[in-house]
Amino acid sequence: MVSWLTLSVTAIVPVSTLRLKKRELTVGGGKERMTAHWNKVGWPLGYDSDAKRQDLVRELHMLKTNLFMNYIEEGKLPLRPGVLRVVDAAIAAGVPLGVCSTSNDKAVRTLVRVLMGEERMSHFQIFAGDVVPKKKPWPDIYLLAKEQMGLDAGRTVVIEDSHIGLTAAKAAGMKCLVTKSSYTANEDFMAADRVVEELGKEEAGGGVSFKDLEALGLS
């Protein structure tokens, strides 16, 4: 049996709805993306010290997080096809579930609660935000989950959608299935154990079944 199944936030919801720029997806974490952006294009006038820049990033990240949570609460963010089907199958099989994300912890919990419901959420362990100092592509968040949950990394299946997420999962010694998106379709996924467009509808043919994930975890 698969020892654990984890999903990234952008494997749960369509990344296009998050309105990220493709180049920003090479950096893990919202605050880190903002910092990388301004380091590249130049900081706004008057933000010439590290303290001021950190304050600006913190304030804007908080604003972005609040807007994102409102977006979720208003039902404007759908789940990607097949997510609930796979989650329900994992719960029925007694497989521990997790979400490992560089996104804000409160936002991730809101997303899981609203889009999956309280009952499903109770089956998840959530590792998010600044719980580790080094974010994806570093494997730290997956290694933390492995340690705290007592997991067998080689039998843990991670569902990711980006190169940095894949890199983090593989560096942690885990199996990784990639569900591509319009923003990450051209990224390098050669290290993935399997690559699909989406989890999809199993009854339509071509969808990823829970048995497929079990086989991946045992391969």
C-alpha positions in Angstrom: 0.0 0.0 0.0 1.1 3.6 -0.6 2.3 5.0 2.7 1.2 8.5 2.0 -0.3 10.7 -0.7 0.4 14.4 -0.9 -0.7 17.2 -3.2 0.6 20.7 -3.8 -1.8 23.6 -3.9 -1.3 24.1 -7.6 -2.1 20.4 -8.2 -5.4 21.0 -6.5 -6.6 24.1 -8.3 -5.9 25.4 -11.8 -2.7 27.4 -11.7 -4.0 29.8 -14.3 -6.6 31.1 -11.9 -3.8 32.1 -9.5 -2.4 34.5 -12.2 1.2 33.7 -11.7 3.9 34.7 -14.2 5.7 31.7 -15.7 9.1 33.0 -14.6 7.9 33.4 -11.0 7.1 29.7 -10.8 10.9 29.0 -10.6 10.9 30.4 -7.1 9.1 28.7 -4.2 7.0 30.8 -1.8 4.9 34.0 -2.2 7.2 36.3 -0.3 10.2 34.8 -2.1 8.6 35.4 -5.5 7.9 39.0 -4.7 11.5 39.5 -3.5 12.9 37.8 -6.6 10.7 40.0 -8.9 11.9 43.3 -7.4 15.5 42.2 -7.2 15.2 41.7 -11.0 13.2 44.8 -12.0 14.3 47.2 -9.3 12.6 48.1 -6.0 10.1 51.0 -5.7 11.5 54.4 -4.9 12.3 54.8 -1.2 12.8 51.1 -0.4 16.5 51.2 -0.2 17.1 49.2 3.0 16.5 45.5 3.7 14.2 46.4 6.6 11.9 48.5 4.4 11.9 45.9 1.6 11.0 43.1 4.1 8.1 45.2 5.5 6.8 45.9 2.0 6.9 42.3 1.0 5.2 41.2 4.3 2.4 43.8 3.9 1.8 42.9 0.2 1.9 39.2 0.9 -0.7 39.6 3.7 -2.9 41.6 1.3 -2.5 39.0 -1.4 -3.3 36.2 1.1 -6.5 37.9 2.2 -7.6 38.5 -1.3 -6.9 34.8 -2.2 -8.9 33.5 0.8 -11.8 35.8 -0.1 -11.6 34.4 -3.7 -11.8 30.9 -2.3 -14.6 31.6 0.2 -16.7 33.1 -2.6 -16.5 29.9 -4.6 -14.5 31.4 -7.5 -11.7 28.8 -7.4 -12.6 25.3 -8.7 -10.8 22.0 -8.0 -8.9 20.4 -10.8 -10.7 17.4 -12.3 -10.2 14.1 -10.5 -8.9 15.5 -7.2 -11.9 14.6 -5.0 -12.1 11.2 -6.6 -8.5 10.4 -5.8 -8.8 11.9 -2.3 -11.9 9.9 -1.5 -10.3 6.7 -2.7 -7.3 7.3 -0.6 -9.4 8.0 2.5 -11.4 4.8 1.8 -8.2 2.8 1.6 -6.9 4.3 4.9 -3.9 6.0 3.2 -2.6 9.1 5.1 -3.0 12.3 3.2 -1.1 15.5 3.2 -0.6 18.9 1.6 2.9 20.3 1.3 2.9 23.9 0.1 5.0 27.0 0.0 1.8 29.0 0.3 0.5 30.7 3.4 -0.7 28.2 6.0 -4.0 29.9 6.7 -4.7 30.2 2.9 -3.9 26.5 2.4 -6.2 25.4 5.2 -9.0 27.7 3.9 -8.6 26.2 0.4 -8.7 22.6 1.7 -11.7 23.3 4.0 -13.8 25.1 1.4 -13.0 23.0 -1.6 -12.9 19.6 0.0 -15.1 20.0 3.1 -14.5 19.7 6.8 -14.7 15.9 6.8 -12.1 15.4 4.1 -9.9 18.0 5.7 -9.8 16.0 8.9 -7.9 13.3 7.1 -5.1 15.7 6.0 -1.9 16.7 7.6 -0.9 20.2 6.3 2.6 21.5 6.0 2.7 25.0 4.6 4.1 28.5 4.7 7.3 29.2 6.6 7.3 25.9 8.4 10.7 25.2 6.8 13.3 27.9 6.1 14.2 26.5 2.6 11.2 26.2 0.3 10.8 24.2 -3.0 12.9 23.2 -4.9 14.6 22.3 -1.6 13.1 19.0 -0.2 12.8 20.4 3.4 9.0 20.5 3.5 8.7 16.8 2.3 11.5 15.7 4.7 9.6 17.4 7.6 6.4 15.6 6.7 8.3 12.3 6.4 9.8 12.8 9.8 6.7 14.0 11.6 4.5 11.3 10.1 6.9 8.4 10.2 6.7 7.8 6.4 8.5 5.5 4.1 9.7 7.9 1.5 10.1 5.3 -1.2 6.4 4.4 -0.9 5.1 7.9 -0.7 3.5 9.4 -3.8 3.6 13.1 -4.4 1.3 14.9 -6.9 3.0 18.0 -8.2 2.6 20.3 -11.2 5.9 22.2 -11.4 9.6 21.5 -11.9 10.5 22.9 -8.5 7.9 20.8 -6.8 9.1 17.7 -8.7 12.7 18.5 -7.8 11.7 18.8 -4.1 9.8 15.5 -4.1 12.5 13.5 -5.8 15.2 15.0 -3.6 13.2 13.7 -0.6 13.3 10.2 -2.2 9.6 10.1 -3.0 7.7 9.0 -6.0 6.2 11.9 -8.0 3.3 12.1 -10.5 3.1 15.5 -12.3 -0.2 17.0 -13.5 0.8 19.6 -16.0 -0.8 23.0 -16.3 -0.8 25.8 -19.0 1.9 27.5 -16.9 4.2 24.6 -16.4 3.5 22.5 -19.6 7.0 23.2 -21.1 9.0 22.6 -17.9 11.4 19.7 -17.6 9.6 16.7 -16.0 12.1 14.0 -17.1 12.6 13.0 -13.4 8.9 12.4 -12.8 7.7 8.8 -12.3 4.7 9.7 -14.4 3.4 12.8 -16.2 -0.3 13.5 -17.1 -2.4 16.5 -18.2 -4.7 16.0 -15.1 -6.0 13.4 -12.8 -9.2 13.5 -14.9 -12.3 11.5 -14.9 -11.6 7.8 -14.6 -14.9 6.8 -16.3 -14.0 8.9 -19.3 -10.9 6.7 -19.9 -7.4 8.0 -19.4 -8.0 9.3 -15.9 -5.5 8.4 -13.1 -7.0 5.9 -10.7 -6.1 5.3 -7.1 -4.8 1.9 -8.2 -2.4 3.7 -10.6 -1.1 5.7 -7.6 -0.8 2.5 -5.5 1.2 0.9 -8.3 3.5 3.9 -8.5 4.1 3.8 -4.8 5.1 0.2 -5.0 7.2 0.4 -8.2 
